[in-house]
Amino acid sequence: MKLPIFTLPSLMTVFFLILLTYFMVVSYLVYDVIVEPLGIGFMFVLDDVGIILLDLALDKNRAKNVKVSYASTGE
C-alpha cells in the first residue's frame, strides 16, 4: 500500500495564515464569536465577504458554474 505524498505549503501561504490568525485574535474577532452572539462586527465581515464574492462573480474569465456559485454564495 502506497502512502499519499503531502507537500508543504509555500512560505507565503504559511505567512498569510499566521498573519490572518494574528489579525483575528488582535481585533477580538475570535473573542466576539466565542463570547458574544453574532455581533454587529461579525455581520459586517459576512457582508464584506458577500460583496467580494459578488464582485468575483462578475469576472468574465471565469467558468459559468463558478460564477453562479460565487453569486449564490454572495447573496
Backbone as XML, in Angstrom:
<?xml version="1.0"?>
<chain id="A" units="angstrom">
  <residue number="1" name="MET">
    <atom name="N" x="0.852" y="-1.187" z="0.000"/>
    <atom name="CA" x="0.000" y="0.000" z="0.000"/>
    <atom name="C" x="0.890" y="1.240" z="0.000"/>
  </residue>
  <residue number="2" name="LYS">
    <atom name="N" x="0.636" y="2.109" z="-0.949"/>
    <atom name="CA" x="1.449" y="3.305" z="-1.088"/>
    <atom name="C" x="0.823" y="4.453" z="-0.300"/>
  </residue>
  <residue number="3" name="LEU">
    <atom name="N" x="1.628" y="5.117" z="0.496"/>
    <atom name="CA" x="1.145" y="6.252" z="1.279"/>
    <atom name="C" x="1.064" y="7.502" z="0.406"/>
  </residue>
  <residue number="4" name="PRO">
    <atom name="N" x="0.054" y="8.339" z="0.642"/>
    <atom name="CA" x="-0.028" y="9.576" z="-0.149"/>
    <atom name="C" x="1.098" y="10.536" z="0.236"/>
  </residue>
  <residue number="5" name="ILE">
    <atom name="N" x="1.534" y="11.286" z="-0.726"/>
    <atom name="CA" x="2.619" y="12.238" z="-0.501"/>
    <atom name="C" x="1.999" y="13.615" z="-0.252"/>
  </residue>
  <residue number="6" name="PHE">
    <atom name="N" x="2.366" y="14.194" z="0.875"/>
    <atom name="CA" x="1.888" y="15.531" z="1.214"/>
    <atom name="C" x="3.020" y="16.521" z="0.987"/>
  </residue>
  <residue number="7" name="THR">
    <atom name="N" x="2.697" y="17.616" z="0.339"/>
    <atom name="CA" x="3.698" y="18.657" z="0.139"/>
    <atom name="C" x="3.451" y="19.779" z="1.137"/>
  </residue>
  <residue number="8" name="LEU">
    <atom name="N" x="4.511" y="20.400" z="1.539"/>
    <atom name="CA" x="4.407" y="21.518" z="2.465"/>
    <atom name="C" x="3.888" y="22.742" z="1.729"/>
  </residue>
  <residue number="9" name="PRO">
    <atom name="N" x="3.082" y="23.574" z="2.408"/>
    <atom name="CA" x="2.626" y="24.801" z="1.754"/>
    <atom name="C" x="3.789" y="25.768" z="1.574"/>
  </residue>
  <residue number="10" name="SER">
    <atom name="N" x="3.609" y="26.703" z="0.677"/>
    <atom name="CA" x="4.672" y="27.678" z="0.432"/>
    <atom name="C" x="4.838" y="28.595" z="1.637"/>
  </residue>
  <residue number="11" name="LEU">
    <atom name="N" x="5.952" y="29.268" z="1.684"/>
    <atom name="CA" x="6.230" y="30.164" z="2.807"/>
    <atom name="C" x="5.238" y="31.316" z="2.869"/>
  </residue>
  <residue number="12" name="MET">
    <atom name="N" x="4.826" y="31.821" z="1.714"/>
    <atom name="CA" x="3.868" y="32.932" z="1.703"/>
    <atom name="C" x="2.500" y="32.478" z="2.204"/>
  </residue>
  <residue number="13" name="THR">
    <atom name="N" x="2.112" y="31.241" z="1.932"/>
    <atom name="CA" x="0.841" y="30.727" z="2.432"/>
    <atom name="C" x="0.868" y="30.625" z="3.946"/>
  </residue>
  <residue number="14" name="VAL">
    <atom name="N" x="1.949" y="30.106" z="4.485"/>
    <atom name="CA" x="2.089" y="29.999" z="5.944"/>
    <atom name="C" x="2.097" y="31.386" z="6.566"/>
  </residue>
  <residue number="15" name="PHE">
    <atom name="N" x="2.846" y="32.312" z="5.975"/>
    <atom name="CA" x="2.897" y="33.681" z="6.492"/>
    <atom name="C" x="1.517" y="34.325" z="6.486"/>
  </residue>
  <residue number="16" name="PHE">
    <atom name="N" x="0.770" y="34.147" z="5.387"/>
    <atom name="CA" x="-0.560" y="34.722" z="5.291"/>
    <atom name="C" x="-1.488" y="34.143" z="6.353"/>
  </residue>
  <residue number="17" name="LEU">
    <atom name="N" x="-1.445" y="32.846" z="6.573"/>
    <atom name="CA" x="-2.310" y="32.223" z="7.583"/>
    <atom name="C" x="-1.961" y="32.697" z="8.990"/>
  </residue>
  <residue number="18" name="ILE">
    <atom name="N" x="-0.677" y="32.831" z="9.282"/>
    <atom name="CA" x="-0.263" y="33.328" z="10.603"/>
    <atom name="C" x="-0.678" y="34.780" z="10.765"/>
  </residue>
  <residue number="19" name="LEU">
    <atom name="N" x="-0.492" y="35.593" z="9.726"/>
    <atom name="CA" x="-0.880" y="36.998" z="9.795"/>
    <atom name="C" x="-2.391" y="37.147" z="9.959"/>
  </residue>
  <residue number="20" name="LEU">
    <atom name="N" x="-3.157" y="36.345" z="9.237"/>
    <atom name="CA" x="-4.613" y="36.391" z="9.352"/>
    <atom name="C" x="-5.067" y="35.969" z="10.748"/>
  </residue>
  <residue number="21" name="THR">
    <atom name="N" x="-4.476" y="34.923" z="11.288"/>
    <atom name="CA" x="-4.818" y="34.479" z="12.643"/>
    <atom name="C" x="-4.474" y="35.557" z="13.662"/>
  </residue>
  <residue number="22" name="TYR">
    <atom name="N" x="-3.303" y="36.160" z="13.526"/>
    <atom name="CA" x="-2.895" y="37.227" z="14.437"/>
    <atom name="C" x="-3.871" y="38.403" z="14.368"/>
  </residue>
  <residue number="23" name="PHE">
    <atom name="N" x="-4.264" y="38.794" z="13.153"/>
    <atom name="CA" x="-5.199" y="39.901" z="12.996"/>
    <atom name="C" x="-6.539" y="39.586" z="13.647"/>
  </residue>
  <residue number="24" name="MET">
    <atom name="N" x="-7.020" y="38.358" z="13.467"/>
    <atom name="CA" x="-8.311" y="37.989" z="14.043"/>
    <atom name="C" x="-8.258" y="37.980" z="15.568"/>
  </residue>
  <residue number="25" name="VAL">
    <atom name="N" x="-7.161" y="37.516" z="16.143"/>
    <atom name="CA" x="-7.043" y="37.489" z="17.599"/>
    <atom name="C" x="-6.892" y="38.900" z="18.146"/>
  </residue>
  <residue number="26" name="VAL">
    <atom name="N" x="-6.054" y="39.711" z="17.514"/>
    <atom name="CA" x="-5.818" y="41.068" z="17.991"/>
    <atom name="C" x="-7.071" y="41.925" z="17.850"/>
  </residue>
  <residue number="27" name="SER">
    <atom name="N" x="-7.840" y="41.732" z="16.804"/>
    <atom name="CA" x="-9.027" y="42.547" z="16.599"/>
    <atom name="C" x="-10.238" y="42.016" z="17.365"/>
  </residue>
  <residue number="28" name="TYR">
    <atom name="N" x="-10.037" y="41.038" z="18.213"/>
    <atom name="CA" x="-11.078" y="40.457" z="19.060"/>
    <atom name="C" x="-12.215" y="39.819" z="18.270"/>
  </residue>
  <residue number="29" name="LEU">
    <atom name="N" x="-11.975" y="39.486" z="17.011"/>
    <atom name="CA" x="-12.999" y="38.804" z="16.232"/>
    <atom name="C" x="-13.279" y="37.428" z="16.820"/>
  </residue>
  <residue number="30" name="VAL">
    <atom name="N" x="-12.217" y="36.725" z="17.197"/>
    <atom name="CA" x="-12.393" y="35.403" z="17.802"/>
    <atom name="C" x="-13.124" y="35.542" z="19.132"/>
  </residue>
  <residue number="31" name="TYR">
    <atom name="N" x="-12.777" y="36.556" z="19.924"/>
    <atom name="CA" x="-13.438" y="36.785" z="21.203"/>
    <atom name="C" x="-14.924" y="37.077" z="21.005"/>
  </residue>
  <residue number="32" name="ASP">
    <atom name="N" x="-15.260" y="37.903" z="20.020"/>
    <atom name="CA" x="-16.659" y="38.227" z="19.756"/>
    <atom name="C" x="-17.452" y="36.992" z="19.356"/>
  </residue>
  <residue number="33" name="VAL">
    <atom name="N" x="-16.873" y="36.140" z="18.543"/>
    <atom name="CA" x="-17.582" y="34.953" z="18.080"/>
    <atom name="C" x="-17.785" y="33.967" z="19.223"/>
  </residue>
  <residue number="34" name="ILE">
    <atom name="N" x="-16.802" y="33.822" z="20.116"/>
    <atom name="CA" x="-16.904" y="32.845" z="21.202"/>
    <atom name="C" x="-17.799" y="33.354" z="22.321"/>
  </residue>
  <residue number="35" name="VAL">
    <atom name="N" x="-17.609" y="34.576" z="22.771"/>
    <atom name="CA" x="-18.292" y="35.080" z="23.961"/>
    <atom name="C" x="-19.665" y="35.660" z="23.639"/>
  </residue>
  <residue number="36" name="GLU">
    <atom name="N" x="-19.748" y="36.452" z="22.619"/>
    <atom name="CA" x="-20.991" y="37.146" z="22.304"/>
    <atom name="C" x="-21.747" y="36.381" z="21.223"/>
  </residue>
  <residue number="37" name="PRO">
    <atom name="N" x="-23.034" y="36.587" z="21.138"/>
    <atom name="CA" x="-23.722" y="36.057" z="19.964"/>
    <atom name="C" x="-23.232" y="36.803" z="18.734"/>
  </residue>
  <residue number="38" name="LEU">
    <atom name="N" x="-23.653" y="36.380" z="17.584"/>
    <atom name="CA" x="-23.168" y="37.013" z="16.360"/>
    <atom name="C" x="-23.358" y="38.520" z="16.442"/>
  </residue>
  <residue number="39" name="GLY">
    <atom name="N" x="-22.277" y="39.204" z="16.706"/>
    <atom name="CA" x="-22.334" y="40.645" z="16.896"/>
    <atom name="C" x="-22.370" y="41.385" z="15.586"/>
  </residue>
  <residue number="40" name="ILE">
    <atom name="N" x="-22.475" y="42.684" z="15.692"/>
    <atom name="CA" x="-22.562" y="43.521" z="14.501"/>
    <atom name="C" x="-21.251" y="43.480" z="13.728"/>
  </residue>
  <residue number="41" name="GLY">
    <atom name="N" x="-20.114" y="43.419" z="14.441"/>
    <atom name="CA" x="-18.827" y="43.355" z="13.754"/>
    <atom name="C" x="-18.711" y="42.122" z="12.881"/>
  </residue>
  <residue number="42" name="PHE">
    <atom name="N" x="-19.192" y="41.000" z="13.392"/>
    <atom name="CA" x="-19.130" y="39.768" z="12.602"/>
    <atom name="C" x="-20.062" y="39.848" z="11.403"/>
  </residue>
  <residue number="43" name="MET">
    <atom name="N" x="-21.195" y="40.517" z="11.560"/>
    <atom name="CA" x="-22.120" y="40.662" z="10.438"/>
    <atom name="C" x="-21.512" y="41.543" z="9.348"/>
  </residue>
  <residue number="44" name="PHE">
    <atom name="N" x="-20.715" y="42.554" z="9.743"/>
    <atom name="CA" x="-20.031" y="43.379" z="8.755"/>
    <atom name="C" x="-19.017" y="42.551" z="7.975"/>
  </residue>
  <residue number="45" name="VAL">
    <atom name="N" x="-18.347" y="41.631" z="8.660"/>
    <atom name="CA" x="-17.376" y="40.764" z="7.976"/>
    <atom name="C" x="-18.100" y="39.891" z="6.958"/>
  </residue>
  <residue number="46" name="LEU">
    <atom name="N" x="-19.246" y="39.320" z="7.348"/>
    <atom name="CA" x="-20.003" y="38.491" z="6.419"/>
    <atom name="C" x="-20.498" y="39.304" z="5.234"/>
  </residue>
  <residue number="47" name="ASP">
    <atom name="N" x="-20.907" y="40.541" z="5.490"/>
    <atom name="CA" x="-21.372" y="41.413" z="4.421"/>
    <atom name="C" x="-20.237" y="41.715" z="3.442"/>
  </residue>
  <residue number="48" name="ASP">
    <atom name="N" x="-19.054" y="41.990" z="3.971"/>
    <atom name="CA" x="-17.910" y="42.281" z="3.111"/>
    <atom name="C" x="-17.526" y="41.076" z="2.274"/>
  </residue>
  <residue number="49" name="VAL">
    <atom name="N" x="-17.577" y="39.897" z="2.852"/>
    <atom name="CA" x="-17.260" y="38.685" z="2.094"/>
    <atom name="C" x="-18.284" y="38.489" z="0.978"/>
  </residue>
  <residue number="50" name="GLY">
    <atom name="N" x="-19.549" y="38.777" z="1.248"/>
    <atom name="CA" x="-20.578" y="38.658" z="0.221"/>
    <atom name="C" x="-20.352" y="39.604" z="-0.932"/>
  </residue>
  <residue number="51" name="ILE">
    <atom name="N" x="-19.932" y="40.830" z="-0.624"/>
    <atom name="CA" x="-19.659" y="41.809" z="-1.682"/>
    <atom name="C" x="-18.469" y="41.360" z="-2.527"/>
  </residue>
  <residue number="52" name="ILE">
    <atom name="N" x="-17.443" y="40.804" z="-1.882"/>
    <atom name="CA" x="-16.286" y="40.312" z="-2.623"/>
    <atom name="C" x="-16.685" y="39.165" z="-3.539"/>
  </residue>
  <residue number="53" name="LEU">
    <atom name="N" x="-17.512" y="38.238" z="-3.038"/>
    <atom name="CA" x="-17.946" y="37.109" z="-3.867"/>
    <atom name="C" x="-18.793" y="37.571" z="-5.047"/>
  </residue>
  <residue number="54" name="LEU">
    <atom name="N" x="-19.655" y="38.560" z="-4.818"/>
    <atom name="CA" x="-20.441" y="39.080" z="-5.932"/>
    <atom name="C" x="-19.554" y="39.768" z="-6.961"/>
  </residue>
  <residue number="55" name="ASP">
    <atom name="N" x="-18.506" y="40.439" z="-6.498"/>
    <atom name="CA" x="-17.576" y="41.061" z="-7.428"/>
    <atom name="C" x="-16.831" y="40.006" z="-8.239"/>
  </residue>
  <residue number="56" name="LEU">
    <atom name="N" x="-16.447" y="38.912" z="-7.598"/>
    <atom name="CA" x="-15.772" y="37.829" z="-8.321"/>
    <atom name="C" x="-16.705" y="37.168" z="-9.335"/>
  </residue>
  <residue number="57" name="ALA">
    <atom name="N" x="-18.003" y="37.174" z="-9.053"/>
    <atom name="CA" x="-18.960" y="36.556" z="-9.976"/>
    <atom name="C" x="-19.087" y="37.348" z="-11.273"/>
  </residue>
  <residue number="58" name="LEU">
    <atom name="N" x="-18.674" y="38.599" z="-11.282"/>
    <atom name="CA" x="-18.772" y="39.422" z="-12.485"/>
    <atom name="C" x="-17.562" y="39.280" z="-13.401"/>
  </residue>
  <residue number="59" name="ASP">
    <atom name="N" x="-16.570" y="38.506" z="-12.992"/>
    <atom name="CA" x="-15.368" y="38.320" z="-13.805"/>
    <atom name="C" x="-15.708" y="37.538" z="-15.070"/>
  </residue>
  <residue number="60" name="LYS">
    <atom name="N" x="-15.342" y="38.079" z="-16.214"/>
    <atom name="CA" x="-15.683" y="37.455" z="-17.498"/>
    <atom name="C" x="-14.818" y="36.239" z="-17.814"/>
  </residue>
  <residue number="61" name="ASN">
    <atom name="N" x="-13.683" y="36.084" z="-17.139"/>
    <atom name="CA" x="-12.764" y="34.992" z="-17.440"/>
    <atom name="C" x="-13.069" y="33.713" z="-16.654"/>
  </residue>
  <residue number="62" name="ARG">
    <atom name="N" x="-14.076" y="33.708" z="-15.821"/>
    <atom name="CA" x="-14.397" y="32.523" z="-15.024"/>
    <atom name="C" x="-15.454" y="31.682" z="-15.733"/>
  </residue>
  <residue number="63" name="ALA">
    <atom name="N" x="-15.457" y="30.395" z="-15.412"/>
    <atom name="CA" x="-16.464" y="29.499" z="-15.973"/>
    <atom name="C" x="-17.837" y="29.847" z="-15.407"/>
  </residue>
  <residue number="64" name="LYS">
    <atom name="N" x="-18.881" y="29.503" z="-16.149"/>
    <atom name="CA" x="-20.235" y="29.892" z="-15.750"/>
    <atom name="C" x="-20.645" y="29.248" z="-14.427"/>
  </residue>
  <residue number="65" name="ASN">
    <atom name="N" x="-20.293" y="27.978" z="-14.209"/>
    <atom name="CA" x="-20.688" y="27.338" z="-12.955"/>
    <atom name="C" x="-19.979" y="27.959" z="-11.750"/>
  </residue>
  <residue number="66" name="VAL">
    <atom name="N" x="-18.741" y="28.437" z="-11.938"/>
    <atom name="CA" x="-18.033" y="29.117" z="-10.850"/>
    <atom name="C" x="-18.686" y="30.459" z="-10.563"/>
  </residue>
  <residue number="67" name="LYS">
    <atom name="N" x="-19.065" y="31.175" z="-11.624"/>
    <atom name="CA" x="-19.727" y="32.469" z="-11.440"/>
    <atom name="C" x="-21.065" y="32.314" z="-10.726"/>
  </residue>
  <residue number="68" name="VAL">
    <atom name="N" x="-21.806" y="31.262" z="-11.071"/>
    <atom name="CA" x="-23.098" y="31.026" z="-10.423"/>
    <atom name="C" x="-22.898" y="30.672" z="-8.949"/>
  </residue>
  <residue number="69" name="SER">
    <atom name="N" x="-21.876" y="29.872" z="-8.645"/>
    <atom name="CA" x="-21.652" y="29.526" z="-7.246"/>
    <atom name="C" x="-21.219" y="30.734" z="-6.434"/>
  </residue>
  <residue number="70" name="TYR">
    <atom name="N" x="-20.375" y="31.603" z="-7.012"/>
    <atom name="CA" x="-19.988" y="32.839" z="-6.326"/>
    <atom name="C" x="-21.215" y="33.727" z="-6.089"/>
  </residue>
  <residue number="71" name="ALA">
    <atom name="N" x="-22.036" y="33.873" z="-7.106"/>
    <atom name="CA" x="-23.210" y="34.753" z="-6.991"/>
    <atom name="C" x="-24.193" y="34.210" z="-5.965"/>
  </residue>
  <residue number="72" name="SER">
    <atom name="N" x="-24.416" y="32.905" z="-5.948"/>
    <atom name="CA" x="-25.388" y="32.357" z="-4.998"/>
    <atom name="C" x="-24.846" y="32.377" z="-3.575"/>
  </residue>
  <residue number="73" name="THR">
    <atom name="N" x="-23.542" y="32.233" z="-3.411"/>
    <atom name="CA" x="-22.955" y="32.299" z="-2.076"/>
    <atom name="C" x="-22.891" y="33.725" z="-1.570"/>
  </residue>
  <residue number="74" name="GLY">
    <atom name="N" x="-22.668" y="34.675" z="-2.450"/>
    <atom name="CA" x="-22.527" y="36.065" z="-2.050"/>
    <atom name="C" x="-23.833" y="36.773" z="-1.724"/>
  </residue>
  <residue number="75" name="GLU">
    <atom name="N" x="-24.968" y="36.176" z="-2.089"/>
    <atom name="CA" x="-26.244" y="36.834" z="-1.831"/>
    <atom name="C" x="-26.620" y="36.810" z="-0.398"/>
  </residue>
</chain>
